[in-house]
Amino acid sequence: MTQSTRTSASGFVVTVEFVVKPEFVGDFTAAMIENASTSRRDEPGCRQFDVCVLPSDRAQIFLYEIYDDRAAFDAHLAMPHFKAFDAKVAPWVAKKSVRLLERIDPA
């Protein structure tokens, strides 16, 4: 018996890893949670926006976001709340890594 691989897209996934400067961890975390909450509430194309932290080092923040498609993610980047968040936190970030993926198995 062979297992088939599903190839149809089921969402546009964005992962982001931040390393936050230690003196800004609390402020960054609060701003990130507000940004995620606003995205989930106000953006119809935002299906999921999880904010995660490494328990042993709270300066390491991981985001897992799912959008309907690339256009919905691009709309997120153009939102006033995102632009304000991004400008506010930029000086607080020591490192940022973004990955753009296609979700192929929603189960």
C-alpha positions, 0 to 999 in steps of 0.5 A: 500500500502506498501513501499519497502525498497531498499537494493542494495548498491549504493556507499560507504559513509564516513562521518568525523567530525573534531574539529580543534584546533583554531589556525589551522582552516585557514590552516586546511580548506585550506588543506582539500579543496585541498585534496577534490579537488584532490580526486575528480579530480584524483580518478576515484572511488571518486564520491563526496567529500563535505567539510562543516563547522558549520557556528557558529564554523568554527573549526567544519568541516564535510566531506561527501564522496561517493566512488564506493565501499570500494576498492575505499575508500581504494585506496583513503587512499593509495593515496600520496596526502591523506597520505601527507594531513593526516600527515600534519594536524594530529597535528592540529586536536583536535578530529576526528570521522569517520563513514563508511556507505553503501548508499542504496538510491541514489535518 
